[in-house]
Structure formats: structure tokens, C-alpha cells
Amino acid sequence: MDIETLYEIAAALNFNVEQLLYFPPNNNAVISNSIPSTFFQHASRFYSYFYNGKNKRLVKCVMDIIEASDAYRYKVMMYMNVKDYDYYQDCENTYLGYIENYDVLTSIILKNQATHVEQITINILASFLDSSTKWGLMSGVSFHPFMPIALKMLFSKKPLKENKDLINELKINKEDIRIMKMYNMMSIV
């Protein structure tokens, strides 16, 4: 199939071309090696998790870093509520946006591809430190029910073992509530 036809199919389906393509892990080694954030270097795929208290279940996401826009900004695609990592593009919601990396902060700004009014922001502190996981704070608007939200999100370079320990880490705990009361704001450290 030629590129023009691919773009026509994407337009007819109201998708971005990136949603029709499969990106194998680490396919963007040159791009991911240029990312200043240590946590996000050397890989183009990340896994993230959060806990949905309403449905009482773990939500799995996959994020692909697609291409560089400039020295600090990279185009990303996030697949939310993934059932199977082998077919992660078959998911509940897809988001397209950018990841911006700075010395002490990584920000990810994404728009839902089915409902453009939904925009989420994820902030991750200390991404310059290398570790196997990183905590982030995701904020935006929930549509079930319709209200502004903020929640804990855990990022990993590889899929994590999905068990009660992971779920308990993702739930808001006493220390989160203590910090929230102290500052009168949701904070993830």
C-alpha cells in the first residue's frame, strides 16, 4: 500500500496515521537515546498503570514515543485500558500528544482521539534519575462521572506483575492524604 492510500484510510476512519501503524519496541533508538531524561532514554515504549476506584480495577496503558519534534519535545501515542500487551492497540481509548523532558520534570500532554475535548496532563518528577519505575500525577477531566480529576500513575520500562501489591501502591494511601491535607493539593512524590 502506498503512503497516500494510508493517509486516505486514516482520514476516512478519523484516525491519525500513527494509529494504523505498529511500532515495535525500541524502534526509535536514535530518538529515545537523544531524550535528556534518563528514565525515558534507550526505549520507545513504556507501560503505565493507575487504579480505577469506581470500577475497582487496575487500568493498564502503553505509551509509544513516535518521533522528535525538537530537542525537548517528542510525539507520543498512549493506549489506555489495554487488555493484552500483544494487541495493545486494541484498547478502550487512544491519546495523541507530546512528551516534554526537562532536567527535573517530564510533562506529557495528550488528547483523546475519539473525544478531543478530553485532554490529560501527566507530570513526572526527577525523571533524570534512572530507576525501573517512576510515579506521575495524571490530571484532566473524567467523563464517568463528568468532573475534574487527579490520580496516581506508575510508569515502567517493562510490564509489571499485576497483583494486589501493585493495586495497593496505586491506591491513595494515608501518606498521600497527609500530604494532600498539608498542602491542600494532590501531590505524588
Phi, psi and chi 1 to 4 in degrees:
 res  aa     phi    psi   chi1   chi2   chi3   chi4
   1 MET       -  139.6  169.1 -177.5  -42.4      -
   2 ASP   -86.1  165.4   61.0   37.1      -      -
   3 ILE   -62.0  -41.5  -63.4  -66.2      -      -
   4 GLU   -59.4  -43.4 -173.3  175.1  -45.6      -
   5 THR   -64.3  -39.6  -57.3      -      -      -
   6 LEU   -59.9  -44.5 -174.8   62.7      -      -
   7 TYR   -65.6  -36.5  -85.6   92.6      -      -
   8 GLU   -66.2  -40.3  -71.2  171.1   -3.1      -
   9 ILE   -64.4  -44.8  -68.7  170.6      -      -
  10 ALA   -59.9  -43.4      -      -      -      -
  11 ALA   -64.8  -42.0      -      -      -      -
  12 ALA   -64.4  -33.9      -      -      -      -
  13 LEU   -88.0   -3.5  -64.4  171.7      -      -
  14 ASN    59.6   42.6 -163.2   25.7      -      -
  15 PHE  -114.8  165.4  -77.9    1.6      -      -
  16 ASN   -87.6  150.1  -72.9  -64.5      -      -
  17 VAL   -55.9  -36.8  171.5      -      -      -
  18 GLU   -57.3  -30.6  -70.5   90.4  -12.2      -
  19 GLN   -71.1  -18.5  -70.3  176.5  -92.5      -
  20 LEU   -93.2   -6.1  -59.9  177.1      -      -
  21 LEU  -108.1  147.6  -57.2  173.1      -      -
  22 TYR   -98.1  132.3  169.8   73.4      -      -
  23 PHE  -113.3  105.5  -63.5   96.2      -      -
  24 PRO   -65.1  149.7   12.1  -15.2      -      -
  25 PRO   -55.2  144.6  -20.3   28.8      -      -
  26 ASN    63.5   19.3  -61.5  -40.6      -      -
  27 ASN   -72.9  -17.1   69.0  -32.3      -      -
  28 ASN  -109.1   46.1  -68.6  -32.2      -      -
  29 ALA   -57.0  -39.9      -      -      -      -
  30 VAL   -64.7  -43.5  172.5      -      -      -
  31 ILE   -66.0  -52.3  -68.6  170.3      -      -
  32 SER   -65.8  -26.6   63.4      -      -      -
  33 ASN   -72.0  -21.7  -70.6  -17.9      -      -
  34 SER   -88.3   -6.6   68.6      -      -      -
  35 ILE   -69.4  127.6  -65.1  174.8      -      -
  36 PRO   -68.8  -22.8   19.3  -26.0      -      -
  37 SER   -75.6  125.3  164.9      -      -      -
  38 THR   -62.5  -42.6  -56.6      -      -      -
  39 PHE   -59.8  -38.5  178.6   75.2      -      -
  40 PHE   -90.9   -0.7  -71.7   97.5      -      -
  41 GLN   -76.0  156.8  -80.2 -175.4  -16.9      -
  42 HIS    67.3   18.2  -51.4  -62.0      -      -
  43 ALA  -156.3  152.4      -      -      -      -
  44 SER  -118.5    3.8   61.0      -      -      -
  45 ARG  -132.4  137.6  177.2  161.2  -58.5  142.4
  46 PHE  -134.2  157.0  -63.5   91.2      -      -
  47 TYR  -117.1  139.4  -56.9   86.7      -      -
  48 SER  -137.7  157.3   61.1      -      -      -
  49 TYR  -140.7  144.5  -56.1   85.6      -      -
  50 PHE  -147.2  164.2   65.0   90.0      -      -
  51 TYR  -105.4  127.4 -177.7   72.1      -      -
  52 ASN   -92.9  103.4 -178.7  -30.6      -      -
  53 GLY   -67.5  -31.6      -      -      -      -
  54 LYS   -65.1  -45.9 -179.6 -178.1  176.6 -165.5
  55 ASN   -93.9   -4.0  -62.2  -30.1      -      -
  56 LYS    52.6   55.6  -64.8 -177.6  178.3   23.2
  57 ARG  -152.5  157.9   63.8 -178.1  178.5   84.4
  58 LEU   -76.3  136.4 -179.4   73.2      -      -
  59 VAL  -112.6  124.4  176.9      -      -      -
  60 LYS  -101.9  139.4  -55.3 -176.6  -60.0 -171.6
  61 CYS  -131.7  153.5  -55.7      -      -      -
  62 VAL  -125.4  136.5  175.0      -      -      -
  63 MET  -124.0  126.7 -175.0  175.2  -63.4      -
  64 ASP  -107.6  128.2  -75.5  -30.5      -      -
  65 ILE   -85.6  120.3  -62.3  176.3      -      -
  66 ILE   -95.7  -53.2  -60.3  169.8      -      -
  67 GLU  -158.4  159.4   64.0 -174.5   23.1      -
  68 ALA   -84.2  139.6      -      -      -      -
  69 SER   -99.3  -41.2  -66.0      -      -      -
  70 ASP  -158.6 -166.0   58.7   44.7      -      -
  71 ALA   -62.9  -26.8      -      -      -      -
  72 TYR  -117.4   -4.5  -62.9   99.0      -      -
  73 ARG  -126.4  133.3 -166.5  174.7 -161.3 -159.3
  74 TYR  -132.9  142.3  -59.4   81.8      -      -
  75 LYS   -77.7  135.1 -166.1  172.5 -171.1  179.9
  76 VAL  -133.7  156.8  -64.5      -      -      -
  77 MET  -127.6  128.6 -167.8   76.4  161.5      -
  78 MET  -116.5  134.2 -174.9  172.1   82.3      -
  79 TYR  -110.0  117.2  -56.5   88.2      -      -
  80 MET  -107.5  143.2 -176.2 -177.9  -76.1      -
  81 ASN    63.7   57.2 -156.4    4.5      -      -
  82 VAL   -79.5  135.0  170.9      -      -      -
  83 LYS   -92.4  -39.9  -56.9  -75.0 -175.0 -107.6
  84 ASP  -137.1  123.4 -177.1  -15.0      -      -
  85 TYR   -63.4  -25.6  -72.7  126.0      -      -
  86 ASP   -70.3  -24.8  -68.9  -28.1      -      -
  87 TYR  -128.8   48.5  -55.2   99.4      -      -
  88 TYR   -64.4  -21.8   66.7   91.8      -      -
  89 GLN   -72.7  -14.0  -69.4  175.9  -41.3      -
  90 ASP   -89.7   87.4 -178.1   16.3      -      -
  91 CYS  -137.4  176.6   62.1      -      -      -
  92 GLU   -74.1  -44.2 -174.3  177.2  -41.5      -
  93 ASN  -138.4  144.0  -67.2  -62.3      -      -
  94 THR  -119.8  143.1   56.6      -      -      -
  95 TYR  -129.0  139.1  -64.4   81.6      -      -
  96 LEU  -121.3  139.7 -179.3   65.8      -      -
  97 GLY   179.9 -147.1      -      -      -      -
  98 TYR  -134.1  148.8  -65.9   92.5      -      -
  99 ILE  -113.2  129.5 -178.4  170.0      -      -
 100 GLU  -118.1  124.3  -63.7  177.2  -16.4      -
 101 ASN  -110.9  130.3  -68.3  -74.2      -      -
 102 TYR  -129.9 -179.8  -59.9   97.0      -      -
 103 ASP   -56.4  -47.2  -69.4  -21.1      -      -
 104 VAL  -113.5   -4.7  -64.0      -      -      -
 105 LEU  -143.6  138.7  176.5   71.2      -      -
 106 THR  -117.7  127.8  -63.7      -      -      -
 107 SER  -116.7  136.8  -65.6      -      -      -
 108 ILE  -122.2  121.3  -55.0  167.6      -      -
 109 ILE  -117.0  121.2  -60.1  107.8      -      -
 110 LEU  -132.8  147.7  -59.1  161.4      -      -
 111 LYS  -118.1  136.2  -81.9 -163.4  177.4 -159.1
 112 ASN   -65.4  130.2 -173.3  -39.3      -      -
 113 GLN   -76.7  -17.9  -65.7  -56.0  -76.8      -
 114 ALA   -94.1  -30.5      -      -      -      -
 115 THR  -131.3   88.8  -48.9      -      -      -
 116 HIS   -62.1  -18.6  -73.9 -152.4      -      -
 117 VAL   -67.8  -22.3   70.9      -      -      -
 118 GLU   -86.0  115.2 -176.8 -171.1   -2.8      -
 119 GLN  -125.0  135.2  179.3  171.7  -53.3      -
 120 ILE  -121.7  152.2   59.9  174.0      -      -
 121 THR  -126.6  135.8  -58.8      -      -      -
 122 ILE  -123.6  127.5  -56.1  165.2      -      -
 123 ASN  -116.2  133.5  -72.8  -63.6      -      -
 124 ILE  -127.1  121.1  -57.8  164.1      -      -
 125 LEU   -87.1  154.9  -69.0  177.9      -      -
 126 ALA    55.1   40.3      -      -      -      -
 127 SER   -72.6   -5.6   53.2      -      -      -
 128 PHE   -75.4  -17.1   61.8   89.4      -      -
 129 LEU   -87.4  131.6  -62.7  172.8      -      -
 130 ASP   -82.8  130.7 -164.8   20.3      -      -
 131 SER  -157.2  169.0   64.1      -      -      -
 132 SER   -78.9  -23.7   59.4      -      -      -
 133 THR  -137.3  160.1   60.0      -      -      -
 134 LYS  -143.1  139.0  -78.1  -73.5  177.6 -166.3
 135 TRP   -86.8  144.2  -76.4  103.6      -      -
 136 GLY  -136.8  162.4      -      -      -      -
 137 LEU  -113.8  117.1  178.7   67.9      -      -
 138 MET   -98.3  131.2  179.9  172.0   83.0      -
 139 SER  -134.2  153.6   59.9      -      -      -
 140 GLY   168.6 -144.8      -      -      -      -
 141 VAL  -124.8  130.7  173.5      -      -      -
 142 SER   -92.0  144.9  168.8      -      -      -
 143 PHE  -103.2   -2.1  -74.3   90.1      -      -
 144 HIS  -136.4   78.5  -52.9  -71.8      -      -
 145 PRO   -82.7  167.0   30.2  -33.5      -      -
 146 PHE   -73.8  107.6 -172.6   64.6      -      -
 147 MET  -169.3  156.9   64.6 -177.4 -177.2      -
 148 PRO   -70.3  143.9   -5.6   13.2      -      -
 149 ILE  -138.5  162.2   56.8  124.9      -      -
 150 ALA  -146.7  137.2      -      -      -      -
 151 LEU  -148.5  161.4   54.7   86.8      -      -
 152 LYS   -76.4  139.3  -65.1  166.2   67.6  168.4
 153 MET  -137.6  131.3 -168.3  170.8 -150.2      -
 154 LEU  -107.2  128.7 -174.9   62.6      -      -
 155 PHE  -105.7  144.7  -77.2   81.3      -      -
 156 SER  -142.8  152.2  175.4      -      -      -
 157 LYS   -80.3  -15.4  -64.3  177.1 -175.5 -178.2
 158 LYS  -143.6  161.6   59.7 -176.3  179.2 -178.1
 159 PRO   -58.7  140.3  -24.2   33.6      -      -
 160 LEU   -96.9  158.5  -62.3  176.4      -      -
 161 LYS   -69.5  122.9 -172.3  173.6 -178.6 -179.5
 162 GLU   -90.6  101.7  -62.4  166.5   30.5      -
 163 ASN  -146.5 -175.1   55.9   26.6      -      -
 164 LYS   -63.6  -34.7  -76.7 -173.1  176.8 -172.5
 165 ASP   -61.2  -44.0  -69.9  -21.4      -      -
 166 LEU   -63.4  -45.5  177.2   59.7      -      -
 167 ILE   -60.3  -43.4  -71.5  170.7      -      -
 168 ASN   -63.7  -36.5  -73.7  -26.0      -      -
 169 GLU   -63.3  -35.5  -80.6 -172.2   82.4      -
 170 LEU   -80.3  -21.4  -66.9  166.8      -      -
 171 LYS   -73.3  149.6  -71.9 -178.6  177.4  179.8
 172 ILE   -67.3  127.3  -65.5  174.2      -      -
 173 ASN  -112.3 -178.2   58.5   40.1      -      -
 174 LYS   -60.5  -39.4  -72.1 -179.9 -178.1  179.1
 175 GLU   -66.4  -39.7  179.2   62.5    9.8      -
 176 ASP   -59.8  -43.3  -63.5  -32.1      -      -
 177 ILE   -67.3  -40.5  -67.4  169.6      -      -
 178 ARG   -58.8  -47.4 -174.8 -171.7   73.6   75.9
 179 ILE   -66.2  -38.8  -67.7  170.2      -      -
 180 MET   -61.5  -43.8 -163.8  177.1  -14.6      -
 181 LYS   -67.4  -39.7  -75.3 -179.0  176.6  178.9
 182 MET   -63.9  -44.6 -176.6  168.6   61.0      -
 183 TYR   -98.8   -9.7  -66.2  109.2      -      -
 184 ASN    59.2   38.7 -163.5   40.8      -      -
 185 MET  -158.0  154.3   60.8 -177.1   74.5      -
 186 MET   -78.0  130.7 -179.3   70.8  174.4      -
 187 SER  -142.1  139.8  176.1      -      -      -
 188 ILE  -118.1  123.1  -58.3  -61.1      -      -
 189 VAL  -114.7      - -167.1      -      -      -
